[in-house]
Amino acid sequence: ISAFEYEDTPDQAASTEEILSDMRSTKVMDRLLCGDVGFGKTEVALRAAYLCVLAGKQAALMCPGTVLSEQHYKTALSRMDPFGVRVACLNRFRSEREATRILSDLASGKIDLIIGTHRLLSADVKFKDLGLLILDEEQRFGVEHKEKIKTYKNNVDCLTMSATPIPRTLHLSLSGIRDISTIQTPPGARLP
């Protein structure tokens, strides 16, 4: 956290503490992290991934688009590389040979954090020990994908990031079925 190149907003700090506290508890986390674009949700999610990796487990960050997965991958590499976290990306930009190597490394535990599209839900994707699933803009995944995601949610911590949660997701959070953290204050240097 101290290596973050920007100063946390109060909401980022509070959200980080809520999420890490959930992860340290005995219950399985199911939390929505809500905040506008550019408010620092990804940084908070990467902190959760780091705690997961420190506990000896793997983390997965899934997003609905290939370009977005590449952006998350570059961000994760720059944040995690100094700490020895092994990060990989699986999407349609990877060749068949690269994908095969990534899948092998993921199954054997050589990858700590995998980032990708719904490709991560394919039958050939096997984790050695998944501990955290991070979903970016879950509402943009199809019904079939959401059903597969539900199977993961039963026994791994789940963090959903969204700038625009759909009413059902928001209802689950407001009714207490899913916990919610909000980032309402923009970073100081963020342009409107």
Buried (B, 14 or more C-beta within 10 A) or exposed (E): EEEBEEEBBEBBBBBBEBBBEBBEEEEEBBBBBBBBEBBBBBBBBBBBBBBBBEEEBBBBBBBBBBEBBBBBBEBBBEBBEEEEBBBBBBBEBBEEEEBEBBBEBBBEBBBBBBBBBBBBBEEEBEBBEBBBBBBBBBBBBEEEBBEBBEEBBEEBBBBBBBBEBEEEBBEBBEEEEBBBBBBEBBBEEBEE
